[in-house]
Amino acid sequence: MILEARNICKTFGATVALSDAYVQLRSGEVNALVGENGAGKSTILKAIAGVHNIDSGSITIDDKEIKIGNMKDAYANGISIVFQESTIDPFISIAENIFIDRLHEYGKPLRGINWKKINQDAQEILDSMESDIDVKKDIRALNLGQWKLIEVARALAYNPKILLLDESTAFLNHNEAVSFVESVKKLREKGMAIGFVSHHMQEVYDLADRITIMRDGNFIMEMERSEVNQERLEAAMVGRNIGDKLYPEKRTAPAEEVILKVENLEVENQLEAASFNLHKGEILGIGGLKESGGDAIINAIFGAVPIKKGKVEIEGESYTSTVPAASLRRKVSLLPGERTLEGLIVNFSIGDNIVMSAGPKKGLLRDKKKEKELIGKYVEQVKIKTDNPNNPASSLSGGNMQKVVIGKCLATEPKILLLNNPTRGIDISARQEIYSLIRGLANEGLAIIMLTEDLLELLGMSDRIIITRHNAISKIFEENNGLTEEDVISYIV
Amino acid sequence: MNEKMGKLKKYFPFILLIILVAIFTTGNSRFLTFQNFMVIAQQMVVTLIAALGMLFVIVEGSIDLSVGGIVALSAIAVTMTVDQLGAFAIIPAMLVGVVCGLINGCCFTFLKIPTFIVTMGTMTSFRGLVLILTGGSQIMITNRPFLNFYNGQYIDGVNNNVIMVIIITAIVWYVFKNFAFAREVRAVGGAEKVATLAGIKINKIKMGVFVLCGIMAGIAGCFQSARSYAATPTMGDGMEMDVIAAVVLGGTPMSGGIGSVLTTVLGTLIICILSNGMNIIGLSADIQKVVKGIILIFAVCMTVDRKRMGVIK
């Protein structure tokens, strides 16, 4: 069975999401859709699944044209989708979650649900996926990866031939994602045609039989797994060759003086006895699984979580910060991990966001002259692509929004800059700009701690590397000359 | 389509104002006269002062339902001190506002209770206090200097309280535009988490807006007592409705982060024209309540920011 979507066009108001998209899905194969943010990967999946109505184009199954006006049509044609955002209701049972849109089939009004039947059917689907989830368990006791599998089970309840997975691993931690990918492989073996979108290239390499590359709502090319190499793929995604220049040159000069000294830092339930130094002008990378202690380190230094024990010394002066405001006075600045929830206010102007943290004052009054000066300076320094800083931050792309947050941090004139996943969800060309910006700041003497879940980024950017595991530091690499993923991974898991 | 909606939202208060004026003028030719507009200006004084305080609360992302109670309490404070202080009886009125604002602010920031609940509670308590203090009957004000100062005319044809409210509005406008405090209020209303991480002391800001709202309600209470020559047990009853509607009708969304003094003036004007016009064309007080409630829902519907769904991934 082959599904083909040809010349798909879809606009949202003035925004062209898909202009000429193509995708082909075959039984027993995983087709991974890759491309930068806004390339249209999710949109085309949703178009095939009947979530969005397409403006023009054709969808065929085995050369027979099908019409998909809504999700019901898609189900009737054997197409099911699993969304990126969780659609699990934690207050009802697993079985109810799986059959959420067909509960009427398991009971009549006023007579309640036929629990025996619904549980049996649900368990059957879960077993067919070879998952170890027991349908009678409390759904709240399961992890996010298992929740995702329940959503897959919901999609499978329609007996689809085609399964569409939209960034299913985006919110999962490493272990959950690995076991999710294994489950997808099992579905493939059973002959399912799978359309797969993920930002994690490692998963794409691991899973895909073919890779469809999209850019700006257009189909660029389709490659067999065997033809793919990273360089070629990235070049096709971005539309130009980035080559080895993604990461700037590391530091060559010997370490300068220590600016931050951390001794036996402890955070309740999040971190045990961490000790390390940070020098001026270096980038200290912190790697490890999500929530394995790295976030606790930088949040504790910044005062966003309370310190239980231990000492933090800045330029020889011991201090423990309890609120972010105090840290900022000490010239410590944090770039938070969640850009749009913690980093900036999207409906405020770019300028208002930049001066939010520095907040220049003259007595009780705003220092508007200084505000203007700071905005002008940092729009230029971090190269925010805008013709007017009075535009709302929401008018920017993810990469440029992140630059606004960096500008906000720099406007406080920090001596120590803490970065929490500075390039998460940002496309590759903006990432390159942010990398060279960060390195440039280090070269000017700023001390930087960069927490990242991206292993390649960790290796590519850091002068020294801290690895965390199970809420403790498992290894500190004092040098980063030719370290490889294999060298560090054993300390991570 | 979206752009058109945006434009419509922006000019919505003006359009509403024009429609109201047109309706009331056809309903009664006395509506569009200078005398009537002085009456409307008079009626605006109290609502506007309270609305300017409420503006800060709403921009911070909260709500204060207790303003009517604060108005009544501060009016009582005026009656108790007016014979000694004369026109300066506004000071105890403001102090009452400070205390009430502190109570609201403390419950909000330290007990971490939503302000809708906090101020619903304090609204009831304040009203109870008013009944106890007045004994259920009105307390008259006979102090001439006080009444002359707030109700008199130093300039012929223009009441003092109208001039004072213009000055107060100008001051609040300046504060909202130029004070660092106002910038931080906007940030807290825009996104509390972002503001915290940006080093803004949010508890201080939250206390600040409620105290400010209390002070403004206190001032409003003083003007109200002068206008009615008394403190009455029912003074300010249901007033929070007008005050919140005034802010929101001007285009300040309940979702916080955005707002402006000038549109609040416009919103107050609309509310007062609505009341005045409905009186003039002879609608009963009961129908007026129905209309006002509908208008408030309509106003929130037009301004609130229902987070745009992520359309493209």
Interface residues (C-beta under 8 A of the other chain):
Chain A: F12 G13 T15 A17 N37 G38 G40 K41 S42 T43 Q84 D166 E167 F302 A304 V323 P324 A325 S327 L328 L334 P336 L341 E342 G343 L344 I345 N347 F348 D352 M356 S357 G359 K361 L364 L365 R366 K368 K408 T412
Chain B: M1 N2 N178 F179 A180 F181 R183 E184 R186 A187 G190 A191 K193 V194 A195 T196 L197 A198 G199 I200 K201 G257 I258 D305 V311 I312 K313
